[in-house]
Amino acid sequence: MPRTKKLTESAEDCLEAIYVLSKTKKVVRVKDIAKHLDTKMASIVVGLKTLA
């Protein structure tokens, strides 16, 4: 049985932003997510690493 991880709030925010942005863009970049969430790119990278 696979393990499931509980997502942090920042990881959930990243996923939601990716979903929203992907509806209008073919490619979603870190800077797009950071701009959408009004945060720094480094914070987004940390959030994305938790999803990996």
N, C-alpha and C positions, 0 to 999 in steps of 0.2 A: 504494500500500500504506500503510495507516495506521501511524502511529508508536505504539509501545507504551512506556509509562513503567514503570519499576520502582517498586513501591510501597514507601514507607517502613514501618517497623515500626508507627509510630503510625497511619498511614493504614490499615494492615491491621487494627489493633486497633479502629479506628472502624468499619470495615466489618463486622467480626465482631460488634461490639456492636449495630450497627443490625440485623443479621440476627437475633440472639438476641432483642432487644427487640421486633422487629416480629412475632414469633410470638405475643406476648401483648398487644401494644398496636396500635391502629390508627395512631397517630401517634407517631413517635419524635422527641423534642426533644433539643436540645443538652444540656440539664440532665439528661435521662435517661441519655444516653451518659456524661456526666461522672460521674454517680453510679455507674453500672454499672462504670466503669473506675477509680473512686476517684481522680479527677484534677480539675483546674480546668477550667471551661468554656472559658477562653481557649485552653487546650491543644487542646481538641476542635475549636474553630473553626479553628485552624492546620491540624490534621489533615484536616479536611473541605475546606479550601481546596486542599490538594494533590490531592484527588480530583476537583476541578472541572476 
